[in-house]
Amino acid sequence: MPRSDGFRRETLLESSARSRPNADIHHRLSSTPYTSFDTTTAVPLSDNTGSLQPNFVPAALAATLAIQIAEQIGVAITEEQFAPGERLREVNLATTFNVSRATVRDALRILESRGLVRILPQRGAQVTLLSTQELMNLFEIRAMLVALASRRAAARFQPEHAPVLAAGFARLKAAVKDGNAYARASGMIVTDVAQLSGNDQLAELLVGFAQRIGRYARLGLATQKRRTQSLASWSRLIDAITARDENLAEATHRQLALENRDAAIAEIEARERASAGAAPKTARKSRKSGPA
């Protein structure tokens, strides 16, 4: 289950991770879901919703084991199956995925390159814990990138692009009552817009940012109210793109991204206040239950 205390101070996170070893890693990854890999056969690939494709994939077309494992751990991190600052133990991961520790190390290096984990000397890999300032900086950069993608998509819009946008909006609308599903649908339609922009390098940058701050962007969509607001913004954005209004498309998507930033930071701060308030209550309860 997602950790409600996922955004405590780093020292508390690390203490929690040490006191709760990854013995339940199988359960947490299986809720993503995860796949135990048989290295003697072809392995399934992850699709763009985070689910696994069970069909046979020719070895020549399959991604490496390390990449596939990195994708699955990345989804688990994004959906808060692992808390920011939590340690990821190679032995547990190797056992869960039925692969060697060397393969797990390669997967963790991939995640480090994506900004999802940090590998510390003598301490191993930990889920990245971003400061509020780092988070604001990344969201601001992403806002400029998505705004540019929408501007270019509007400039290049053709009638055959309309079904792509309509399908993306339909996914958002269908998922509006489910935070995780809506966040995935949001990521998918951003990818659609980036592809319609015709700028492959821009699309690659946006994919990288989605992986790096995906779990924080998801927090910005945590409430029903926020998802309803987001859906309305997407409706206006798609109208602007289909009308080939470059300025409006750019401004609308930038505003949408910044609203999501503000909502994410507000959610993080609310969690921190809740965690800080819970600590004194626990201490008082402990004193009352102690010897007279």
Buried (B, 14 or more C-beta within 10 A) or exposed (E): EBBEBBBBEEEBBBEBBEEEEBEEBBEBBBEBEBBEBEEEEBBBBBEEEBEBEEEEBEEEEBBEBBBBBBBBBBBBBBBBBBBBBBBBBBEBBBBBBEBEEEBBBBBBBBBBEBBBBBBEEEEBBBBBBBEEEEBBEBBBBBBEBBBBBBBBBBBBBEEEBEEBBEEBBEBBEEBBEEBBBBBBBBBBBBBBBBBBBEBEEBBEBBBBBBBBBBBBBBBBBBBEEBBEBBBEBBBBBBBBBBEBBBEBBBBBBBBBBBBBBEBBBBBBEEBBEEBEEEEEEEEEEEEEEEEE
